[in-house]
Amino acid sequence: MSDLHHYKPLKLIAEDVDHLLHISSYLQDGLFPITSMTFDPAKNSFSCLSNRFCWEMNEHFDHHESYFRVHSGLTFNHITNVFKRNFHQKHPIRVLNLLMLKAEKPESSKDPYSIRMLFSGDIEIDLQASAIHCMMSDFQHPWPTKSRPMHWHEHVEEHAQAG
């Protein structure tokens, strides 16, 4: 990995809705094994692992043919409950593709925050939280991959150019 000598693992903390959107942008297209997702009611935390696409390395992509992914850990604190939609541990899809994290402020101070993890395939995890406190941290070194996630608008553009 001599060409990645400037790589610095990301370590981010979100304590409000805007900061959470920032973390969401780094985690977009992250691959989340469902077996890594854990809610610990005793600690009021929800944690999971991600195989994160390194969007922040765009400058590197311009000079090389490979892209990069890295393992990242994600932990949410102050979680009081977890609701799932179209998801269960025995789901045939074993790895979920994160589209975005989305948080909604409570209507009153007595209501919880809703932190939604939206995945492709219309799968959602809704974390109910008394406050927003999220930590994302890369570990290990990025590894090269030839594949870059393609988004819907890119598929449309590619199809239009081929047509």
KEKE-3310 file (N, C-alpha, C; in steps of 0.2 Angstrom, whole numbers, plus 5000, padded with zeros to 4 digits):
npx = (5004:5010:5006:4997:5001:4998:4986:4974:4965:4947:4939:4925:4913:4896:4884:4873:4859:4864:4878:4876:4872:4884:4892:4884:4886:4899:4897:4889:4884:4890:4893:4884:4886:4872:4874:4883:4876:4871:4860:4861:4853:4856:4866:4861:4865:4868:4877:4887:4896:4905:4909:4916:4915:4927:4924:4930:4942:4943:4952:4963:4957:4957:4969:4972:4968:4961:4948:4944:4940:4936:4936:4924:4919:4903:4894:4880:4874:4863:4852:4835:4826:4824:4817:4812:4810:4805:4815:4825:4834:4835:4835:4836:4845:4861:4870:4868:4866:4870:4860:4858:4859:4847:4841:4828:4821:4814:4796:4793:4801:4800:4798:4807:4822:4822:4832:4836:4841:4843:4842:4846:4833:4822:4824:4824:4831:4825:4831:4827:4831:4837:4845:4856:4871:4884:4896:4909:4922:4936:4945:4960:4968:4964:4958:4961:4949:4940:4928:4916:4903:4888:4876:4858:4855:4867:4866:4855:4861:4871:4864:4857:4868:4872:4862)
npy = (4994:5006:5017:5023:5030:5042:5040:5042:5035:5038:5045:5049:5059:5062:5073:5079:5082:5087:5084:5070:5068:5071:5060:5051:5053:5048:5035:5031:5018:5009:4992:4982:4969:4959:4951:4958:4968:4974:4977:4983:4983:4985:4994:5004:5005:5004:4995:4992:4984:4990:4988:5000:5011:5021:5036:5048:5048:5052:5060:5052:5042:5047:5046:5032:5016:5008:5008:5011:5002:5001:4994:4999:5004:5007:5016:5019:5029:5031:5024:5019:5010:4999:4998:4988:4987:4977:4968:4955:4944:4932:4935:4933:4941:4944:4954:4971:4986:5002:5016:5029:5038:5045:5057:5063:5076:5077:5080:5085:5089:5077:5067:5054:5055:5050:5040:5035:5021:5018:5006:4998:4989:4993:4991:4995:5002:5008:5018:5023:5036:5045:5055:5062:5053:5048:5037:5035:5025:5021:5006:4996:4995:5003:4993:4989:4989:4985:4989:5002:5010:5012:5024:5027:5038:5038:5025:5028:5038:5031:5021:5030:5035:5023:5021)
npz = (5000:4997:4989:4997:5007:5013:5019:5031:5044:5046:5059:5066:5075:5078:5085:5082:5071:5059:5059:5059:5045:5039:5042:5036:5023:5021:5023:5013:5002:5009:5014:5025:5035:5041:5052:5060:5066:5081:5095:5111:5125:5138:5138:5131:5117:5099:5088:5073:5059:5045:5027:5020:5006:5000:4998:5000:4994:4981:4974:4972:4965:4952:4947:4947:4943:4952:4965:4983:4998:5015:5032:5044:5059:5067:5080:5089:5103:5117:5113:5114:5109:5095:5079:5065:5047:5034:5037:5045:5055:5048:5035:5018:5011:5016:5017:5019:5009:5012:5010:5015:5031:5041:5051:5062:5071:5087:5090:5102:5118:5125:5117:5107:5097:5080:5071:5056:5047:5031:5018:5003:4993:5000:5014:5031:5046:5061:5073:5089:5099:5114:5113:5101:5097:5089:5083:5071:5065:5056:5054:5052:5035:5020:5006:4988:4976:4961:4958:4958:4966:4958:4955:4953:4944:4937:4931:4922:4914:4908:4901:4892:4884:4878:4870)
capx = (5000:5014:5003:4992:5005:4995:4979:4972:4958:4942:4936:4920:4907:4890:4880:4866:4856:4868:4884:4875:4872:4891:4894:4880:4890:4905:4895:4885:4886:4893:4890:4884:4883:4867:4876:4887:4872:4869:4857:4863:4848:4859:4871:4858:4869:4867:4883:4888:4902:4903:4914:4914:4918:4931:4922:4935:4948:4941:4958:4967:4954:4958:4976:4973:4962:4957:4945:4946:4936:4939:4932:4923:4914:4898:4890:4875:4873:4857:4847:4830:4822:4825:4812:4815:4805:4807:4822:4825:4841:4836:4833:4840:4851:4865:4874:4864:4869:4867:4859:4859:4857:4842:4838:4822:4821:4807:4792:4793:4807:4798:4799:4814:4824:4822:4838:4834:4846:4839:4846:4843:4829:4817:4825:4825:4831:4824:4834:4824:4836:4835:4850:4861:4878:4886:4904:4911:4929:4939:4951:4964:4970:4960:4961:4959:4943:4939:4921:4914:4896:4885:4869:4852:4856:4872:4863:4851:4865:4875:4859:4856:4874:4873:4856)
capy = (5000:5012:5023:5026:5032:5048:5038:5043:5032:5042:5045:5055:5059:5066:5074:5083:5080:5089:5080:5064:5069:5071:5053:5047:5054:5044:5028:5029:5012:5004:4986:4980:4962:4959:4947:4962:4972:4972:4982:4981:4988:4987:5000:5009:5006:5000:4995:4987:4985:4991:4988:5006:5013:5027:5042:5054:5047:5054:5062:5046:5038:5051:5044:5025:5012:5005:5011:5008:5001:5000:4992:5004:5003:5012:5015:5024:5028:5033:5021:5016:5005:4998:4995:4986:4986:4972:4966:4951:4941:4926:4938:4930:4945:4943:4960:4977:4991:5008:5022:5035:5039:5051:5058:5067:5079:5075:5086:5088:5086:5071:5062:5052:5056:5044:5039:5029:5018:5016:5002:4996:4984:4995:4989:5001:5001:5015:5019:5028:5039:5051:5060:5059:5052:5042:5037:5030:5024:5016:5002:4992:4999:5002:4988:4991:4986:4988:4991:5008:5010:5016:5026:5027:5043:5035:5020:5031:5042:5026:5019:5035:5035:5017:5020)
capz = (5000:4997:4986:5001:5013:5016:5021:5038:5046:5048:5066:5066:5080:5077:5091:5080:5064:5053:5059:5056:5038:5037:5043:5031:5016:5021:5024:5008:4998:5014:5015:5032:5036:5046:5058:5064:5070:5088:5100:5118:5129:5145:5137:5126:5111:5093:5084:5067:5055:5038:5022:5018:5000:5002:4993:5001:4991:4974:4970:4971:4959:4946:4945:4948:4940:4957:4970:4989:5003:5022:5037:5048:5065:5069:5086:5091:5110:5119:5110:5118:5105:5088:5075:5059:5042:5029:5039:5050:5055:5044:5029:5013:5010:5022:5018:5017:5006:5015:5005:5019:5038:5041:5058:5063:5078:5090:5090:5109:5122:5128:5111:5105:5090:5075:5067:5052:5042:5025:5014:4996:4994:5005:5021:5036:5054:5065:5080:5094:5104:5118:5110:5095:5098:5084:5082:5066:5065:5052:5056:5046:5030:5014:5001:4982:4972:4954:4957:4961:4967:4953:4957:4949:4939:4933:4926:4917:4909:4904:4896:4887:4880:4874:4866)
cpx = (5004:5011:4998:4995:5002:4988:4979:4965:4954:4940:4931:4915:4902:4886:4874:4865:4861:4875:4882:4874:4879:4893:4890:4884:4896:4903:4890:4888:4890:4890:4890:4881:4878:4869:4881:4882:4869:4866:4858:4858:4851:4863:4868:4862:4867:4874:4883:4894:4900:4910:4912:4918:4921:4930:4927:4941:4948:4948:4962:4964:4956:4965:4977:4967:4958:4954:4947:4940:4940:4934:4931:4918:4909:4894:4886:4874:4866:4851:4842:4826:4825:4819:4815:4809:4808:4814:4821:4832:4841:4834:4838:4846:4855:4869:4869:4868:4866:4866:4860:4857:4852:4840:4833:4822:4814:4803:4791:4799:4806:4799:4806:4815:4823:4828:4837:4840:4842:4844:4842:4838:4823:4817:4827:4826:4830:4826:4830:4829:4834:4840:4854:4868:4880:4893:4905:4919:4931:4944:4954:4965:4965:4963:4958:4953:4942:4932:4920:4906:4893:4878:4864:4853:4862:4870:4859:4856:4869:4870:4858:4862:4874:4867:4857)
cpy = (5006:5018:5026:5028:5038:5046:5039:5040:5038:5040:5051:5054:5064:5067:5079:5080:5081:5085:5073:5063:5068:5064:5049:5047:5049:5036:5026:5023:5008:4998:4983:4973:4962:4955:4952:4967:4970:4978:4979:4986:4989:4993:5005:5010:5001:5000:4990:4989:4986:4990:4994:5008:5020:5033:5047:5053:5048:5056:5057:5042:5041:5048:5036:5022:5009:5010:5008:5007:5000:4998:4998:5002:5008:5011:5021:5023:5032:5030:5017:5011:5005:4995:4993:4985:4982:4969:4961:4947:4935:4928:4934:4934:4946:4950:4966:4982:4998:5013:5028:5034:5045:5051:5064:5070:5078:5081:5089:5085:5079:5065:5060:5054:5049:5044:5033:5027:5015:5012:5001:4991:4986:4992:4995:4998:5008:5014:5024:5030:5045:5057:5057:5059:5046:5043:5032:5030:5019:5012:4998:4997:4998:4996:4990:4986:4989:4991:4998:5008:5014:5018:5027:5032:5041:5030:5023:5035:5036:5023:5023:5035:5029:5017:5024)
cpz = (5000:4994:4991:5008:5017:5019:5029:5040:5048:5055:5067:5072:5078:5083:5089:5073:5059:5053:5057:5049:5035:5037:5038:5024:5016:5021:5018:5004:5003:5014:5022:5033:5042:5052:5062:5068:5076:5092:5107:5122:5135:5144:5133:5120:5105:5089:5078:5064:5048:5033:5018:5011:5002:4997:4994:4997:4983:4970:4968:4965:4952:4943:4945:4945:4946:4962:4977:4994:5010:5027:5042:5054:5066:5075:5087:5099:5111:5116:5114:5115:5098:5084:5068:5054:5037:5031:5045:5050:5050:5036:5024:5011:5016:5023:5015:5014:5008:5010:5009:5027:5038:5048:5058:5070:5081:5090:5097:5112:5125:5123:5110:5098:5086:5071:5063:5047:5036:5020:5008:4998:4999:5012:5025:5043:5057:5072:5084:5099:5108:5116:5105:5097:5094:5083:5076:5066:5060:5056:5051:5041:5024:5009:4994:4980:4966:4953:4961:4961:4961:4955:4952:4943:4934:4928:4921:4912:4905:4899:4890:4882:4876:4869:4860)
residu = (MET:SER:ASP:LEU:HIS:HIS:TYR:LYS:PRO:LEU:LYS:LEU:ILE:ALA:GLU:ASP:VAL:ASP:HIS:LEU:LEU:HIS:ILE:SER:SER:TYR:LEU:GLN:ASP:GLY:LEU:PHE:PRO:ILE:THR:SER:MET:THR:PHE:ASP:PRO:ALA:LYS:ASN:SER:PHE:SER:CYS:LEU:SER:ASN:ARG:PHE:CYS:TRP:GLU:MET:ASN:GLU:HIS:PHE:ASP:HIS:HIS:GLU:SER:TYR:PHE:ARG:VAL:HIS:SER:GLY:LEU:THR:PHE:ASN:HIS:ILE:THR:ASN:VAL:PHE:LYS:ARG:ASN:PHE:HIS:GLN:LYS:HIS:PRO:ILE:ARG:VAL:LEU:ASN:LEU:LEU:MET:LEU:LYS:ALA:GLU:LYS:PRO:GLU:SER:SER:LYS:ASP:PRO:TYR:SER:ILE:ARG:MET:LEU:PHE:SER:GLY:ASP:ILE:GLU:ILE:ASP:LEU:GLN:ALA:SER:ALA:ILE:HIS:CYS:MET:MET:SER:ASP:PHE:GLN:HIS:PRO:TRP:PRO:THR:LYS:SER:ARG:PRO:MET:HIS:TRP:HIS:GLU:HIS:VAL:GLU:GLU:HIS:ALA:GLN:ALA:GLY)
# end
